[in-house]
């Protein structure tokens, strides 16, 4: 991807935070990239609250989600799941199920003949699957499959799993996962001792000396629970295996990636595999890959010679569609009296069940300036469903610890937590976010911890987020202009619910001087140029630059025709308000559609791919790349704690966030609401509870698994910075994850400020509050 | 992981045994009474013929008595705008209006609908013109992934029918049974209040 020097050209870009002051930066950019995009104040479509392109489809019920796909002759599949948390399947008798008149195919997943697959390691692990002519028949058939299990000893308690003679989730470790994890960070090739894998070590400087140099040292242990994704749309697929092609309609965050998985797992060339997702009902990290259910449906379709629909039910969603790992972390921070950090040390143990990736991210390592750092992170296996990435994996639990430790340090130093952060946080973006947030929440009203008189005590807290701005380089987009003046933008990229198609339409419309609704959006299909995943807060950053580049190239072709009609030079033409106008003589113009009518062919088309960020990347890993600047985000919370009932009410959250150039402020606001609410729900309510005697999840539904609802929703004040960096054709980055990281620690710090007792374990339930206040016995 | 006594077989059982069965609790006797009132003490497992009044149109189907209204809407009737997300009345994604009142269509057997009129999300717009709540949801971006959206819109539309001048708390109460993981609640409240204004003119 290195571009030869001679193909570069200099271009001057806006640079800086709009509310602070915008300057200029000159970048050498590839010659075929579009010209610099001015700041939002000078634009007509980008930076404005265009309505969603698919809004009408979604409010009328016309939007087609995966479970709404129905094909002729389609079968329905169900999965038989292990009732035991750890067992060896001795035998499976499927003969009676096979005789069911409506059954068309049966797949044994836990095969007794294969030691590796015959061991099931969590309640709900897939054992077999059935495809039948109706859902009811498939369910009936599951009851006709007879499985003989040899129960094995198991452990679902995180602390017990770390004990010396704990039952081993993976015997001898030979069959333990050791490859690339779905979560963060879990490096490959780490040692396994019992159920503990790691540590993944990260170090700089000399921590021992750093602590020796410290005037003040704070220390604390923090725990976070397992959180489940609770996408409203369950995981689902309609697999259609034809003689030599496979079409998968699947609720996925990554059509391109699933296509690759299918090709690899079923030995098909890529051009025989098509993946389609129209509307997608949320994923939050859990729909990033094909998954065992996806593989199962395709295999059943192959065997049954018919399309197969497999949609998980809510219980399956809760036990076997991924989760945010639970963590335990010990943080130790040393500082000088002026706040300068001298050492940070982090030890963590986390559990992603039978999976990997239960680290606590890189906040402690990278958020604050400190020469001496040591981190040691471990995964702990338990007999529970595998975790996976969930909205800012690692950093969300990590921030809960770090941001409380910094709050604690501020108190020890008798400094305001905002002022301490001004001293130790090098980011100019977060500095501005703290300034704005403190003003909006009325930070000067904040009292000393526990000083509020009365039964209901109020408090304020602040938390910060750190997330990498990242990009998928294999991201392409096509823009078509047809003779009737209609325009399409096409890419395999899917819309997880953030409005990806809408921001693409805005980006293209800006180029052509049209309105967002004039652009037809066609996405979520691998027949179109490959799109990026909707994870890592990566989609907008990856797909809007090629959308703009493709539109710009298509426009150049069109301008050549328009130039003839207007008797002007193509470079003297500009687009605005649906017209092509001669810049030097604005009275001369033609309508966009008139220019299109002059095209020599019925349709012109341009395809563009994501170029590297203009200043280069911090690092690359395959098709993924990390920008030189990280994303910030600072949140302030105000809470009221009832010291008699223990109930915490979050009354207000101020979320000040950045995502490079904001393309659609209203859609961003919606996403920030979602990030804050998911963080609030994590802080106060959500908890996957496993019965340590049976290994079963006791709340695998949406009534006992508690989620924040409308009545728990605080006033949420969202402020979005415009942060120009001259990094790409749109200079846009993502928002989903940074909006989720700071909420729980901001709330926890506010609770401390309210009652003067620190809650170091999530969720902060009424019982936890009353326990911390000494009003009831502390629960272990 | 599946319970031996599924909800549907339980409902079927309670309908057959009627009220007073040994397992009767408030829920089961409620359903049993419904079944008795309909005079359908013994149905199934074979499919039965039903005529449902959906969005003002009589629709005839043959379905097993164990299927829910949500399943009939989404399956044989092809009205997939009604979503199933939890299938046990905990998230309200499947909300439709039964004679104007919001209900969870996953919690009602199709055979129990009787003569009552069902309005689904597909029936809310009148002759191509969106219902004010639908339009306001677009204008205020009161949706993200959109999966819970049809159900929430039905509850908000029903609220405006019974209370044309709601306040924010009324809206929050009206949607308190709905789960939206994307966190659209703030925009749902502002959209519904705006729709109320539009509707009043």
HADDOCK unambig.tbl for C-alpha pairs under 7 A between the chains (distance, minus, plus):
assign (segid A and resid 51 and name CA) (segid B and resid 138 and name CA) 6.36 0.50 0.50
assign (segid A and resid 51 and name CA) (segid B and resid 139 and name CA) 6.36 0.50 0.50
assign (segid A and resid 55 and name CA) (segid B and resid 138 and name CA) 5.46 0.50 0.50
assign (segid A and resid 56 and name CA) (segid B and resid 138 and name CA) 6.96 0.50 0.50
assign (segid A and resid 58 and name CA) (segid B and resid 146 and name CA) 5.61 0.50 0.50
assign (segid A and resid 59 and name CA) (segid B and resid 134 and name CA) 5.57 0.50 0.50
assign (segid A and resid 59 and name CA) (segid B and resid 149 and name CA) 6.58 0.50 0.50
assign (segid A and resid 59 and name CA) (segid B and resid 150 and name CA) 6.06 0.50 0.50
assign (segid A and resid 60 and name CA) (segid B and resid 121 and name CA) 5.87 0.50 0.50
assign (segid A and resid 60 and name CA) (segid B and resid 122 and name CA) 5.75 0.50 0.50
assign (segid A and resid 61 and name CA) (segid B and resid 80 and name CA) 6.96 0.50 0.50
assign (segid A and resid 61 and name CA) (segid B and resid 81 and name CA) 3.72 0.50 0.50
assign (segid A and resid 61 and name CA) (segid B and resid 121 and name CA) 5.89 0.50 0.50
assign (segid A and resid 61 and name CA) (segid B and resid 122 and name CA) 6.01 0.50 0.50
assign (segid A and resid 61 and name CA) (segid B and resid 150 and name CA) 6.16 0.50 0.50
assign (segid A and resid 62 and name CA) (segid B and resid 81 and name CA) 6.19 0.50 0.50
assign (segid A and resid 68 and name CA) (segid B and resid 80 and name CA) 5.82 0.50 0.50
assign (segid A and resid 81 and name CA) (segid B and resid 1 and name CA) 5.98 0.50 0.50
assign (segid A and resid 82 and name CA) (segid B and resid 1 and name CA) 6.57 0.50 0.50
assign (segid A and resid 83 and name CA) (segid B and resid 1 and name CA) 5.14 0.50 0.50
assign (segid A and resid 124 and name CA) (segid B and resid 1 and name CA) 6.16 0.50 0.50
assign (segid A and resid 230 and name CA) (segid B and resid 181 and name CA) 6.75 0.50 0.50
assign (segid A and resid 231 and name CA) (segid B and resid 181 and name CA) 6.28 0.50 0.50
assign (segid A and resid 232 and name CA) (segid B and resid 85 and name CA) 5.59 0.50 0.50
assign (segid A and resid 232 and name CA) (segid B and resid 147 and name CA) 6.31 0.50 0.50
assign (segid A and resid 232 and name CA) (segid B and resid 148 and name CA) 6.67 0.50 0.50
assign (segid A and resid 232 and name CA) (segid B and resid 181 and name CA) 6.53 0.50 0.50
assign (segid A and resid 233 and name CA) (segid B and resid 85 and name CA) 5.95 0.50 0.50
assign (segid A and resid 233 and name CA) (segid B and resid 147 and name CA) 6.13 0.50 0.50
assign (segid A and resid 234 and name CA) (segid B and resid 85 and name CA) 6.60 0.50 0.50
assign (segid A and resid 280 and name CA) (segid B and resid 145 and name CA) 6.14 0.50 0.50
assign (segid A and resid 281 and name CA) (segid B and resid 145 and name CA) 4.82 0.50 0.50
assign (segid A and resid 281 and name CA) (segid B and resid 146 and name CA) 6.40 0.50 0.50
assign (segid A and resid 281 and name CA) (segid B and resid 147 and name CA) 5.16 0.50 0.50
assign (segid A and resid 282 and name CA) (segid B and resid 145 and name CA) 5.61 0.50 0.50
assign (segid A and resid 313 and name CA) (segid B and resid 86 and name CA) 7.00 0.50 0.50
assign (segid A and resid 314 and name CA) (segid B and resid 85 and name CA) 6.86 0.50 0.50
assign (segid A and resid 314 and name CA) (segid B and resid 86 and name CA) 5.16 0.50 0.50
assign (segid A and resid 496 and name CA) (segid B and resid 145 and name CA) 6.16 0.50 0.50
assign (segid A and resid 497 and name CA) (segid B and resid 144 and name CA) 4.64 0.50 0.50
assign (segid A and resid 497 and name CA) (segid B and resid 145 and name CA) 3.54 0.50 0.50
assign (segid A and resid 498 and name CA) (segid B and resid 144 and name CA) 5.99 0.50 0.50
assign (segid A and resid 498 and name CA) (segid B and resid 145 and name CA) 6.93 0.50 0.50
assign (segid A and resid 670 and name CA) (segid B and resid 184 and name CA) 6.61 0.50 0.50
assign (segid A and resid 673 and name CA) (segid B and resid 183 and name CA) 5.79 0.50 0.50
assign (segid A and resid 673 and name CA) (segid B and resid 184 and name CA) 6.98 0.50 0.50
assign (segid A and resid 674 and name CA) (segid B and resid 182 and name CA) 4.87 0.50 0.50
assign (segid A and resid 674 and name CA) (segid B and resid 183 and name CA) 4.03 0.50 0.50
assign (segid A and resid 674 and name CA) (segid B and resid 184 and name CA) 6.75 0.50 0.50
assign (segid A and resid 677 and name CA) (segid B and resid 183 and name CA) 5.92 0.50 0.50
assign (segid A and resid 702 and name CA) (segid B and resid 90 and name CA) 5.80 0.50 0.50
assign (segid A and resid 702 and name CA) (segid B and resid 91 and name CA) 6.73 0.50 0.50
assign (segid A and resid 703 and name CA) (segid B and resid 90 and name CA) 5.66 0.50 0.50
assign (segid A and resid 709 and name CA) (segid B and resid 176 and name CA) 6.54 0.50 0.50
assign (segid A and resid 709 and name CA) (segid B and resid 179 and name CA) 6.64 0.50 0.50
assign (segid A and resid 710 and name CA) (segid B and resid 172 and name CA) 5.55 0.50 0.50
assign (segid A and resid 710 and name CA) (segid B and resid 176 and name CA) 5.74 0.50 0.50
assign (segid A and resid 710 and name CA) (segid B and resid 185 and name CA) 5.77 0.50 0.50
assign (segid A and resid 711 and name CA) (segid B and resid 172 and name CA) 6.38 0.50 0.50
assign (segid A and resid 711 and name CA) (segid B and resid 176 and name CA) 6.87 0.50 0.50
